[in-house]
Amino acid sequence: MVTITSARAKMRSAAPTGMLSREASISLLTVAVIFVVWWLVTTVFNVSPLILPSPQAMGQELVTLLSVGYAGKPLYAHVAASLFRSMSGLSAGICLAIPVGLLMGYSSTVNASLVPIFGFFRPIPPIAFIPLMILWFGIGELSKVLLIFAASFNYTVLNSAAGMRAVPEQLIRKGRNLGLTPRQLFLSVMLPAAMPHIFTGIKTSTAVSWAIVVAAELIAAQEGLGFIIQDAGTFFRIPTVFLGIFIIGLIGVTLEIVISVVERRMLHWQGK
C-alpha cells in the first residue's frame, strides 16, 4: 500500500516537469517552423528585401550593430536607454497605482470619486498626450518617462481596485470572527486575496509600457530602440527596422517571463 502511494506521489511530482518540457518543445518547434517558413519565403520565392529581409540579412545586420553600433552609439546603449525609460515610468506607475487602486476597491466613496476620472482617460491612447508632454515638459527624458507612467498607471490601478472588490466576503467574515484588527485583516486576508488581480495589472502595464517606449522615443530621442526603428526607416534600412522590432519583442517576452516567475513564487498558494 505504501509502495502504491509513493508511486502515485512520484507520478504527480513528475507530471508537471514532463508537461513543462513538452510545452517547451512545442514552443521551440513553433519558433523553428516560423524561421523555416521565413527562409523559404525570402529565399525560394524571392520576396523583395524591402518587404521582408532574409534571415541571413538580419544576421549580418545584427553582427554589424553589435560591432559598430548605431548612430555612433553601441547597441547595448540603445537597449539600456529604452529599458531605463520604460522601467522608470512603469515603476513609478505601479508604486502609485497599487495603493490608489486598493483604496478605490476598499472605499466606495473613493471609488465613486475617482471612477469618472479613470473612465474618461481610459479610452484615450497614451500617444495622444505626446504634444502636451512636449509642450509642458520639453523634449527631455521627463516627457518620455511621464508618457510611459500614464500608460502603466491606468491598467494597474483598475486591476488593483478590481482585486480588492473581488475579495470573497466569507474570508473577511472569518478574519473578523478570529479577532483580526482592520490592519491585520487588510494585510493578512484582503491584500493576499487581491494579489492575483494586481499581478494581472502589473503584467498588462509592463507590456503596454514597453510598447509605448517606441512612441515615447519619437519625442526627439537620440538613442533607444524606438529611435533606431524610426531613423532606420527614414533611410530605408529595412533589416535594421526588423531587427529593432525583433529586439523589442524579445525583451518584452523576457519581461513577461520574469514577472510570471515572480508571481508563481509570491502566489505559490494558488491552486492548492
Backbone as CSV, one residue per row, in Angstrom:
resi,resn,N_x,N_y,N_z,CA_x,CA_y,CA_z,C_x,C_y,C_z
1,MET,0.836,-1.203,0.000,0.000,0.000,0.000,0.870,1.251,0.000
2,VAL,1.953,1.206,0.820,2.865,2.337,0.887,3.568,2.530,-0.444
3,THR,3.900,1.386,-1.090,4.592,1.460,-2.383,3.705,2.108,-3.435
4,ILE,2.418,1.731,-3.461,1.483,2.306,-4.430,1.319,3.796,-4.195
5,THR,1.199,4.177,-2.908,1.036,5.597,-2.583,2.253,6.403,-2.990
6,SER,3.457,5.860,-2.686,4.663,6.587,-3.068,4.823,6.674,-4.571
7,ALA,4.392,5.625,-5.284,4.475,5.647,-6.749,3.553,6.710,-7.320
8,ARG,2.346,6.801,-6.758,1.426,7.844,-7.222,1.975,9.236,-6.947
9,ALA,2.606,9.412,-5.786,3.181,10.718,-5.455,4.294,11.085,-6.427
10,LYS,5.108,10.066,-6.807,6.174,10.333,-7.770,5.604,10.718,-9.126
11,MET,4.499,10.046,-9.504,3.868,10.365,-10.785,3.336,11.793,-10.784
12,ARG,2.729,12.213,-9.652,2.206,13.571,-9.570,3.329,14.599,-9.607
13,SER,4.433,14.286,-8.923,5.548,15.233,-8.911,6.262,15.281,-10.242
14,ALA,6.234,14.184,-10.991,6.922,14.151,-12.283,6.081,14.731,-13.391
15,ALA,4.745,14.761,-13.203,3.866,15.225,-14.269,4.113,16.669,-14.671
16,PRO,4.254,17.599,-13.726,4.482,18.977,-14.130,5.766,19.161,-14.930
17,THR,6.859,18.388,-14.529,8.117,18.506,-15.253,7.957,18.061,-16.684
18,GLY,7.278,16.892,-16.859,7.050,16.411,-18.210,6.195,17.358,-19.016
19,MET,5.204,17.951,-18.348,4.330,18.882,-19.039,5.102,20.113,-19.493
20,LEU,5.981,20.623,-18.611,6.757,21.807,-18.958,7.706,21.517,-20.110
21,SER,8.363,20.354,-20.080,9.284,20.024,-21.153,8.543,19.846,-22.467
22,ARG,7.348,19.274,-22.402,6.552,19.115,-23.623,6.124,20.467,-24.174
23,GLU,5.684,21.376,-23.282,5.299,22.711,-23.726,6.498,23.470,-24.292
24,ALA,7.659,23.309,-23.649,8.863,23.971,-24.156,9.235,23.434,-25.531
25,SER,9.083,22.129,-25.718,9.397,21.532,-27.018,8.465,22.055,-28.100
26,ILE,7.180,22.174,-27.762,6.218,22.700,-28.734,6.555,24.149,-29.079
27,SER,6.923,24.949,-28.078,7.274,26.345,-28.328,8.501,26.455,-29.224
28,LEU,9.521,25.643,-28.935,10.730,25.657,-29.761,10.431,25.195,-31.180
29,LEU,9.564,24.193,-31.301,9.184,23.716,-32.632,8.456,24.802,-33.414
30,THR,7.591,25.544,-32.735,6.879,26.642,-33.394,7.843,27.703,-33.907
31,VAL,8.824,28.063,-33.075,9.822,29.049,-33.498,10.619,28.529,-34.690
32,ALA,10.989,27.252,-34.640,11.752,26.669,-35.750,10.946,26.683,-37.045
33,VAL,9.650,26.373,-36.959,8.792,26.384,-38.145,8.696,27.792,-38.717
34,ILE,8.572,28.784,-37.846,8.491,30.171,-38.313,9.752,30.568,-39.071
35,PHE,10.921,30.182,-38.532,12.175,30.520,-39.206,12.303,29.792,-40.544
36,VAL,11.854,28.537,-40.610,11.914,27.792,-41.873,11.009,28.451,-42.912
37,VAL,9.781,28.799,-42.502,8.853,29.476,-43.424,9.421,30.824,-43.853
38,TRP,10.001,31.535,-42.922,10.634,32.819,-43.226,11.733,32.648,-44.267
39,TRP,12.592,31.636,-44.074,13.684,31.385,-45.023,13.136,30.995,-46.391
40,LEU,12.101,30.166,-46.420,11.511,29.760,-47.697,10.907,30.946,-48.437
41,VAL,10.185,31.791,-47.707,9.519,32.930,-48.339,10.534,33.900,-48.924
42,THR,11.621,34.150,-48.200,12.594,35.153,-48.656,13.607,34.595,-49.648
43,THR,13.852,33.296,-49.621,14.875,32.703,-50.481,14.279,32.022,-51.708
44,VAL,13.340,31.124,-51.473,12.772,30.346,-52.577,11.839,31.203,-53.434
45,PHE,11.004,32.010,-52.796,10.016,32.802,-53.524,10.508,34.215,-53.865
46,ASN,11.766,34.522,-53.511,12.402,35.782,-53.905,11.583,37.016,-53.518
47,VAL,11.122,37.053,-52.282,10.426,38.243,-51.791,11.418,39.392,-51.674
48,SER,10.987,40.567,-52.066,11.871,41.727,-52.034,12.363,41.999,-50.615
49,PRO,13.665,42.285,-50.448,14.187,42.598,-49.108,13.614,43.884,-48.533
50,LEU,13.022,44.744,-49.381,12.367,45.939,-48.864,11.052,45.602,-48.169
51,ILE,10.501,44.422,-48.488,9.268,43.982,-47.845,9.578,43.094,-46.645
52,LEU,10.465,42.117,-46.849,10.833,41.202,-45.772,12.277,40.751,-45.991
53,PRO,13.214,41.213,-45.191,14.607,40.772,-45.341,14.773,39.316,-44.935
54,SER,15.764,38.673,-45.497,16.010,37.261,-45.221,16.671,37.086,-43.856
55,PRO,16.619,35.876,-43.299,17.333,35.640,-42.029,18.826,35.911,-42.140
56,GLN,19.411,35.632,-43.313,20.835,35.908,-43.496,21.119,37.405,-43.393
57,ALA,20.265,38.227,-44.038,20.446,39.681,-43.964,20.271,40.186,-42.542
58,MET,19.317,39.610,-41.840,19.106,40.012,-40.444,20.312,39.654,-39.583
59,GLY,20.889,38.465,-39.821,22.068,38.059,-39.067,23.253,38.965,-39.332
60,GLN,23.460,39.326,-40.606,24.549,40.236,-40.941,24.355,41.604,-40.307
61,GLU,23.110,42.085,-40.315,22.846,43.390,-39.709,23.050,43.352,-38.202
62,LEU,22.697,42.242,-37.573,22.920,42.098,-36.131,24.403,42.138,-35.805
63,VAL,25.204,41.439,-36.604,26.656,41.465,-36.392,27.186,42.887,-36.536
64,THR,26.680,43.608,-37.535,27.116,44.993,-37.741,26.740,45.876,-36.560
65,LEU,25.499,45.735,-36.066,25.059,46.552,-34.935,25.851,46.222,-33.675
66,LEU,26.163,44.958,-33.474,26.915,44.569,-32.284,28.359,45.067,-32.337
67,SER,28.928,45.125,-33.523,30.323,45.533,-33.650,30.493,47.039,-33.825
68,VAL,29.601,47.658,-34.597,29.730,49.089,-34.911,28.770,49.946,-34.104
69,GLY,27.568,49.405,-33.808,26.546,50.178,-33.134,25.667,50.915,-34.129
70,TYR,24.928,51.904,-33.627,24.043,52.682,-34.491,24.091,54.142,-34.061
71,ALA,24.255,55.017,-35.039,24.312,56.467,-34.805,25.401,56.838,-33.799
72,GLY,26.530,56.139,-33.907,27.668,56.456,-33.059,27.595,55.912,-31.650
73,LYS,26.591,55.094,-31.349,26.456,54.515,-30.014,26.303,53.009,-30.116
74,PRO,26.863,52.252,-29.172,26.725,50.791,-29.225,25.277,50.354,-29.033
75,LEU,24.975,49.152,-29.498,23.602,48.658,-29.431,23.113,48.554,-27.995
76,TYR,23.998,48.117,-27.077,23.555,47.972,-25.692,23.149,49.312,-25.073
77,ALA,23.742,50.422,-25.559,23.368,51.739,-25.046,21.941,52.085,-25.457
78,HIS,21.557,51.726,-26.680,20.186,51.970,-27.134,19.200,51.104,-26.338
79,VAL,19.562,49.830,-26.121,18.689,48.947,-25.345,18.557,49.446,-23.911
80,ALA,19.681,49.859,-23.326,19.658,50.353,-21.939,18.814,51.622,-21.822
81,ALA,18.880,52.496,-22.823,18.089,53.730,-22.779,16.600,53.427,-22.805
82,SER,16.204,52.496,-23.673,14.782,52.126,-23.743,14.322,51.454,-22.455
83,LEU,15.155,50.570,-21.914,14.793,49.889,-20.669,14.696,50.879,-19.510
84,PHE,15.602,51.832,-19.453,15.560,52.815,-18.377,14.267,53.620,-18.437
85,ARG,13.915,54.104,-19.617,12.687,54.897,-19.750,11.459,54.065,-19.398
86,SER,11.421,52.850,-19.917,10.248,52.008,-19.681,10.124,51.619,-18.220
87,MET,11.234,51.165,-17.612,11.187,50.714,-16.232,10.977,51.866,-15.257
88,SER,11.485,53.055,-15.587,11.268,54.217,-14.703,9.799,54.590,-14.666
89,GLY,9.189,54.734,-15.841,7.768,55.065,-15.876,6.902,53.967,-15.309
90,LEU,7.274,52.715,-15.601,6.496,51.578,-15.092,6.581,51.487,-13.575
91,SER,7.776,51.613,-13.016,7.943,51.513,-11.558,7.165,52.605,-10.833
92,ALA,7.263,53.822,-11.344,6.517,54.919,-10.715,5.015,54.689,-10.827
93,GLY,4.565,54.212,-11.980,3.137,53.963,-12.167,2.617,52.874,-11.243
94,ILE,3.370,51.785,-11.104,2.941,50.677,-10.252,2.932,51.102,-8.782
95,CYS,4.007,51.783,-8.354,4.100,52.180,-6.942,2.964,53.105,-6.531
96,LEU,2.504,53.950,-7.431,1.404,54.854,-7.099,0.050,54.208,-7.353
97,ALA,-0.027,53.358,-8.376,-1.323,52.805,-8.777,-1.844,51.752,-7.803
98,ILE,-0.963,50.939,-7.240,-1.425,49.861,-6.357,-2.141,50.421,-5.117
99,PRO,-1.541,51.346,-4.359,-2.287,51.876,-3.201,-3.556,52.623,-3.590
100,VAL,-3.519,53.380,-4.694,-4.732,54.084,-5.134,-5.814,53.080,-5.523
101,GLY,-5.432,52.037,-6.255,-6.410,51.025,-6.654,-6.986,50.269,-5.474
102,LEU,-6.129,49.899,-4.521,-6.620,49.199,-3.338,-7.571,50.089,-2.538
103,LEU,-7.248,51.373,-2.455,-8.128,52.298,-1.741,-9.466,52.440,-2.459
104,MET,-9.443,52.451,-3.790,-10.689,52.516,-4.544,-11.545,51.275,-4.311
105,GLY,-10.887,50.114,-4.257,-11.636,48.881,-4.017,-12.135,48.756,-2.590
106,TYR,-11.430,49.387,-1.660,-11.789,49.285,-0.243,-12.878,50.281,0.134
107,SER,-12.815,51.486,-0.433,-13.748,52.542,-0.058,-14.655,52.880,-1.238
108,SER,-15.941,52.745,-1.048,-16.891,53.091,-2.103,-16.903,54.589,-2.380
109,THR,-16.609,55.394,-1.347,-16.569,56.846,-1.533,-15.419,57.252,-2.449
110,VAL,-14.236,56.699,-2.173,-13.075,56.995,-3.017,-13.313,56.478,-4.435
111,ASN,-13.896,55.291,-4.531,-14.167,54.716,-5.853,-15.120,55.606,-6.663
112,ALA,-16.191,56.081,-5.993,-17.150,56.948,-6.687,-16.513,58.268,-7.106
113,SER,-15.525,58.726,-6.346,-14.865,59.991,-6.679,-13.916,59.853,-7.865
114,LEU,-13.225,58.698,-7.964,-12.181,58.554,-8.976,-12.626,57.833,-10.239
115,VAL,-13.696,57.061,-10.171,-14.142,56.310,-11.347,-14.428,57.216,-12.547
116,PRO,-15.100,58.354,-12.387,-15.319,59.206,-13.568,-14.026,59.672,-14.227
117,ILE,-12.992,59.928,-13.405,-11.719,60.390,-13.961,-11.071,59.294,-14.791
118,PHE,-10.992,58.085,-14.211,-10.375,56.975,-14.946,-11.242,56.549,-16.121
119,GLY,-12.543,56.638,-15.973,-13.423,56.310,-17.090,-13.236,57.254,-18.264
120,PHE,-12.889,58.503,-17.970,-12.660,59.482,-19.039,-11.332,59.236,-19.742
121,PHE,-10.274,58.971,-18.965,-8.942,58.834,-19.552,-8.671,57.444,-20.136
122,ARG,-9.428,56.436,-19.724,-9.135,55.070,-20.162,-9.185,54.902,-21.674
123,PRO,-10.178,55.455,-22.400,-10.211,55.229,-23.853,-9.183,56.046,-24.641
124,ILE,-8.525,57.011,-23.994,-7.589,57.872,-24.710,-6.241,57.162,-24.820
125,PRO,-5.724,56.937,-26.030,-4.407,56.301,-26.167,-3.310,57.198,-25.622
126,PRO,-2.312,56.628,-24.947,-1.257,57.469,-24.355,-0.522,58.332,-25.368
127,ILE,-0.390,57.854,-26.617,0.355,58.642,-27.598,-0.363,59.949,-27.935
128,ALA,-1.648,60.037,-27.599,-2.371,61.288,-27.849,-1.839,62.426,-26.978
129,PHE,-1.127,62.074,-25.899,-0.600,63.097,-24.996,0.797,63.575,-25.384
130,ILE,1.354,63.030,-26.477,2.710,63.418,-26.877,2.844,64.927,-27.089
131,PRO,1.931,65.582,-27.832,2.087,67.043,-27.998,2.048,67.800,-26.676
132,LEU,1.171,67.352,-25.759,1.099,68.036,-24.461,2.362,67.793,-23.643
133,MET,2.906,66.581,-23.703,4.138,66.287,-22.973,5.278,67.176,-23.458
134,ILE,5.359,67.359,-24.777,6.399,68.231,-25.323,6.172,69.677,-24.882
135,LEU,4.910,70.121,-24.902,4.589,71.497,-24.534,4.869,71.772,-23.068
136,TRP,4.507,70.829,-22.198,4.625,71.042,-20.770,6.024,70.752,-20.224
137,PHE,6.660,69.676,-20.722,7.903,69.196,-20.112,9.091,69.194,-21.068
138,GLY,8.900,69.693,-22.290,10.014,69.749,-23.220,10.278,68.405,-23.881
139,ILE,11.464,68.294,-24.488,11.794,67.086,-25.246,12.823,66.223,-24.517
140,GLY,13.001,66.453,-23.233,13.963,65.675,-22.456,13.404,64.334,-22.019
141,GLU,14.113,63.722,-21.072,13.738,62.392,-20.605,12.436,62.402,-19.816
142,LEU,12.155,63.510,-19.128,10.973,63.559,-18.263,9.692,63.340,-19.058
143,SER,9.580,63.935,-20.216,8.363,63.784,-21.014,8.157,62.342,-21.453
144,LYS,9.236,61.641,-21.768,9.139,60.240,-22.191,8.722,59.354,-21.026
145,VAL,9.341,59.570,-19.866,9.024,58.759,-18.686,7.583,58.994,-18.243
146,LEU,7.132,60.247,-18.284,5.763,60.553,-17.874,4.736,59.937,-18.823
147,LEU,5.063,59.853,-20.101,4.155,59.215,-21.049,3.996,57.735,-20.725
148,ILE,5.098,57.075,-20.393,5.038,55.662,-20.014,4.340,55.501,-18.668
149,PHE,4.584,56.433,-17.755,3.904,56.412,-16.458,2.391,56.462,-16.631
150,ALA,1.920,57.349,-17.498,0.477,57.475,-17.722,-0.116,56.195,-18.284
151,ALA,0.652,55.511,-19.133,0.147,54.274,-19.720,0.066,53.153,-18.688
152,SER,1.081,53.045,-17.825,1.121,51.943,-16.863,0.201,52.170,-15.672
153,PHE,0.033,53.416,-15.275,-0.754,53.719,-14.083,-2.202,53.262,-14.235
154,ASN,-2.800,53.536,-15.366,-4.224,53.277,-15.569,-4.552,51.792,-15.426
155,TYR,-3.760,50.919,-16.061,-4.048,49.484,-16.034,-3.858,48.895,-14.642
156,THR,-2.805,49.314,-13.960,-2.539,48.751,-12.636,-3.580,49.189,-11.621
157,VAL,-3.985,50.459,-11.660,-4.945,50.946,-10.675,-6.302,50.271,-10.850
158,LEU,-6.723,50.048,-12.077,-8.023,49.416,-12.316,-8.014,47.955,-11.875
159,ASN,-6.935,47.234,-12.157,-6.863,45.835,-11.737,-6.713,45.703,-10.228
160,SER,-6.003,46.633,-9.606,-5.873,46.592,-8.143,-7.222,46.832,-7.480
161,ALA,-7.991,47.791,-7.998,-9.325,48.042,-7.453,-10.243,46.842,-7.666
162,ALA,-10.153,46.219,-8.841,-10.976,45.036,-9.108,-10.594,43.887,-8.192
163,GLY,-9.297,43.749,-7.896,-8.868,42.690,-6.985,-9.382,42.874,-5.576
164,MET,-9.368,44.114,-5.109,-9.875,44.373,-3.763,-11.384,44.133,-3.690
165,ARG,-12.101,44.515,-4.726,-13.556,44.289,-4.735,-13.897,42.813,-4.881
166,ALA,-12.971,42.015,-5.423,-13.247,40.598,-5.656,-12.918,39.713,-4.457
167,VAL,-12.436,40.306,-3.360,-12.130,39.505,-2.165,-13.421,38.880,-1.641
168,PRO,-13.474,37.567,-1.476,-14.709,36.929,-1.002,-15.137,37.447,0.370
169,GLU,-16.401,37.693,0.518,-16.927,38.189,1.785,-16.734,37.177,2.905
170,GLN,-16.738,35.880,2.549,-16.552,34.843,3.575,-15.189,34.965,4.243
171,LEU,-14.155,35.293,3.440,-12.825,35.451,4.026,-12.789,36.614,5.004
172,ILE,-13.436,37.703,4.642,-13.448,38.876,5.525,-14.181,38.554,6.827
173,ARG,-15.310,37.857,6.732,-16.062,37.493,7.930,-15.274,36.549,8.816
174,LYS,-14.584,35.594,8.216,-13.781,34.660,9.015,-12.658,35.401,9.731
175,GLY,-12.033,36.359,9.035,-10.975,37.135,9.673,-11.484,37.944,10.847
176,ARG,-12.658,38.527,10.689,-13.243,39.299,11.793,-13.627,38.389,12.950
177,ASN,-14.134,37.206,12.638,-14.501,36.261,13.701,-13.278,35.795,14.481
178,LEU,-12.119,35.792,13.817,-10.887,35.401,14.502,-10.299,36.541,15.327
179,GLY,-10.946,37.704,15.279,-10.496,38.830,16.087,-9.390,39.659,15.458
180,LEU,-9.252,39.599,14.145,-8.206,40.384,13.492,-8.561,41.862,13.509
181,THR,-7.567,42.682,13.721,-7.759,44.121,13.638,-7.911,44.517,12.168
182,PRO,-8.444,45.726,11.889,-8.556,46.147,10.479,-7.231,46.085,9.726
183,ARG,-6.143,46.439,10.395,-4.824,46.379,9.734,-4.442,44.935,9.446
184,GLN,-4.623,44.047,10.432,-4.309,42.641,10.225,-5.214,42.023,9.158
185,LEU,-6.466,42.417,9.140,-7.403,41.904,8.153,-6.978,42.303,6.749
186,PHE,-6.512,43.540,6.617,-6.096,44.007,5.297,-4.825,43.300,4.832
187,LEU,-3.828,43.219,5.726,-2.537,42.653,5.332,-2.569,41.139,5.200
188,SER,-3.345,40.463,6.036,-3.323,39.001,6.070,-4.395,38.351,5.215
189,VAL,-5.472,39.064,4.931,-6.590,38.453,4.216,-6.868,39.153,2.890
190,MET,-7.136,40.441,2.947,-7.606,41.145,1.758,-6.505,41.345,0.723
191,LEU,-5.322,41.771,1.167,-4.228,42.007,0.219,-3.783,40.722,-0.488
192,PRO,-3.571,39.599,0.247,-3.207,38.366,-0.475,-4.286,37.913,-1.453
193,ALA,-5.561,38.098,-1.083,-6.640,37.694,-1.989,-6.690,38.551,-3.243
194,ALA,-6.248,39.801,-3.131,-6.267,40.707,-4.286,-5.019,40.600,-5.146
195,MET,-3.977,39.919,-4.671,-2.707,39.876,-5.384,-2.794,39.302,-6.801
196,PRO,-3.602,38.256,-7.067,-3.688,37.777,-8.465,-4.134,38.857,-9.443
197,HIS,-5.119,39.661,-9.043,-5.551,40.751,-9.909,-4.459,41.814,-10.043
198,ILE,-3.743,42.075,-8.957,-2.681,43.076,-9.007,-1.588,42.640,-9.980
199,PHE,-1.214,41.364,-9.941,-0.187,40.874,-10.862,-0.680,40.901,-12.302
200,THR,-1.970,40.676,-12.504,-2.513,40.808,-13.857,-2.339,42.234,-14.366
201,GLY,-2.614,43.202,-13.493,-2.411,44.601,-13.870,-0.953,44.924,-14.123
202,ILE,-0.045,44.354,-13.314,1.383,44.610,-13.500,1.858,44.046,-14.830
203,LYS,1.421,42.826,-15.158,1.834,42.232,-16.439,1.292,43.027,-17.621
204,THR,0.049,43.448,-17.525,-0.523,44.254,-18.611,0.199,45.592,-18.728
205,SER,0.466,46.225,-17.595,1.162,47.519,-17.614,2.575,47.378,-18.158
206,THR,3.246,46.283,-17.828,4.598,46.067,-18.336,4.603,45.957,-19.851
207,ALA,3.663,45.171,-20.383,3.585,45.014,-21.839,3.257,46.342,-22.512
208,VAL,2.292,47.071,-21.952,1.901,48.351,-22.552,3.037,49.365,-22.449
209,SER,3.712,49.410,-21.314,4.796,50.372,-21.125,5.945,50.098,-22.083
210,TRP,6.263,48.841,-22.275,7.350,48.505,-23.195,6.955,48.816,-24.631
211,ALA,5.673,48.689,-24.948,5.214,49.043,-26.295,5.204,50.554,-26.488
212,ILE,4.827,51.286,-25.442,4.738,52.740,-25.538,6.115,53.391,-25.649
213,VAL,7.168,52.671,-25.228,8.503,53.275,-25.262,8.888,53.656,-26.680
214,VAL,8.396,52.919,-27.670,8.687,53.264,-29.067,8.068,54.609,-29.400
215,ALA,6.815,54.803,-29.011,6.163,56.089,-29.258,6.821,57.196,-28.446
216,ALA,7.215,56.871,-27.208,7.849,57.885,-26.359,9.167,58.354,-26.963
217,GLU,9.886,57.458,-27.625,11.179,57.812,-28.203,11.049,58.550,-29.535
218,LEU,9.818,58.754,-29.973,9.604,59.623,-31.128,9.716,61.094,-30.734
219,ILE,9.770,61.359,-29.412,9.877,62.741,-28.931,11.344,63.141,-28.953
220,ALA,11.857,63.399,-30.132,13.219,63.924,-30.310,14.271,63.114,-29.565
221,ALA,14.143,61.783,-29.556,15.143,60.943,-28.905,16.348,60.765,-29.816
222,GLN,17.519,60.625,-29.217,18.753,60.393,-29.968,19.332,59.018,-29.676
223,GLU,18.636,58.240,-28.891,19.047,56.866,-28.612,17.833,56.084,-28.158
224,GLY,17.924,54.774,-28.261,16.804,53.915,-27.902,16.358,53.083,-29.094
225,LEU,15.643,52.001,-28.797,15.188,51.115,-29.864,14.158,51.795,-30.755
226,GLY,13.300,52.620,-30.175,12.342,53.365,-30.977,13.041,54.329,-31.920
227,PHE,14.104,54.972,-31.441,14.892,55.860,-32.303,15.525,55.094,-33.451
228,ILE,16.050,53.902,-33.171,16.658,53.086,-34.229,15.631,52.752,-35.300
229,ILE,14.437,52.332,-34.876,13.401,51.953,-35.843,12.998,53.149,-36.695
230,GLN,12.777,54.279,-36.055,12.361,55.469,-36.798,13.458,55.944,-37.752
231,ASP,14.683,56.037,-37.268,15.779,56.549,-38.080,16.115,55.585,-39.218
232,ALA,16.136,54.282,-38.920,16.437,53.304,-39.957,15.346,53.277,-41.025
233,GLY,14.101,53.460,-40.628,13.015,53.511,-41.601,13.132,54.720,-42.513
234,THR,13.638,55.827,-41.968,13.812,57.039,-42.784,14.807,56.799,-43.917
235,PHE,15.846,55.997,-43.646,16.889,55.742,-44.634,16.740,54.364,-45.288
236,PHE,15.563,53.777,-45.175,15.237,52.501,-45.820,16.211,51.387,-45.438
237,ARG,16.654,51.389,-44.192,17.464,50.273,-43.681,16.508,49.257,-43.065
238,ILE,15.850,48.529,-43.956,14.769,47.632,-43.532,15.246,46.529,-42.592
239,PRO,16.399,45.869,-42.839,16.858,44.867,-41.862,17.024,45.432,-40.459
240,THR,17.487,46.687,-40.375,17.644,47.313,-39.058,16.292,47.552,-38.406
241,VAL,15.305,47.951,-39.205,13.952,48.155,-38.675,13.412,46.846,-38.105
242,PHE,13.510,45.776,-38.868,13.019,44.479,-38.401,13.802,44.000,-37.186
243,LEU,15.096,44.264,-37.173,15.911,43.844,-36.036,15.509,44.595,-34.768
244,GLY,15.229,45.895,-34.904,14.758,46.654,-33.745,13.436,46.127,-33.227
245,ILE,12.525,45.787,-34.155,11.239,45.211,-33.755,11.454,43.870,-33.059
246,PHE,12.365,43.065,-33.609,12.651,41.747,-33.025,13.204,41.885,-31.603
247,ILE,14.122,42.829,-31.398,14.703,43.023,-30.064,13.640,43.480,-29.080
248,ILE,12.758,44.379,-29.506,11.676,44.832,-28.639,10.785,43.657,-28.226
249,GLY,10.430,42.807,-29.198,9.604,41.644,-28.876,10.304,40.670,-27.952
250,LEU,11.600,40.448,-28.182,12.362,39.516,-27.347,12.460,40.011,-25.908
251,ILE,12.726,41.299,-25.732,12.800,41.853,-24.379,11.425,41.822,-23.717
252,GLY,10.371,42.096,-24.496,9.019,42.033,-23.941,8.666,40.648,-23.428
253,VAL,9.025,39.610,-24.190,8.771,38.238,-23.745,9.575,37.932,-22.483
254,THR,10.817,38.390,-22.446,11.664,38.157,-21.270,11.072,38.811,-20.025
255,LEU,10.595,40.039,-20.160,9.982,40.726,-19.016,8.748,39.978,-18.529
256,GLU,7.938,39.481,-19.455,6.740,38.741,-19.068,7.095,37.456,-18.336
257,ILE,8.147,36.769,-18.795,8.576,35.538,-18.134,9.066,35.838,-16.720
258,VAL,9.839,36.913,-16.568,10.360,37.268,-15.238,9.219,37.574,-14.278
259,ILE,8.226,38.346,-14.729,7.095,38.674,-13.858,6.293,37.426,-13.527
260,SER,6.139,36.515,-14.480,5.401,35.269,-14.225,6.118,34.414,-13.194
261,VAL,7.453,34.378,-13.261,8.225,33.622,-12.267,8.048,34.228,-10.878
262,VAL,8.126,35.559,-10.789,7.920,36.240,-9.503,6.509,35.982,-8.984
263,GLU,5.533,36.001,-9.879,4.152,35.748,-9.473,3.986,34.344,-8.915
264,ARG,4.583,33.349,-9.580,4.470,31.971,-9.082,5.141,31.799,-7.724
265,ARG,6.248,32.520,-7.519,6.933,32.403,-6.223,6.157,33.097,-5.100
266,MET,5.595,34.267,-5.405,4.869,35.007,-4.371,3.488,34.417,-4.121
267,LEU,2.833,33.918,-5.160,1.493,33.360,-5.025,1.538,31.843,-5.181
268,HIS,2.478,31.229,-4.453,2.664,29.787,-4.554,1.460,29.006,-4.043
269,TRP,0.595,29.674,-3.297,-0.553,29.007,-2.707,-1.707,28.881,-3.706
270,GLN,-1.591,29.532,-4.869,-2.679,29.476,-5.830,-2.885,28.042,-6.359
271,GLY,-4.129,27.634,-6.458,-4.457,26.317,-6.983,-4.272,25.185,-5.984
272,LYS,-3.931,25.523,-4.732,-3.731,24.481,-3.717,-4.941,24.429,-2.788
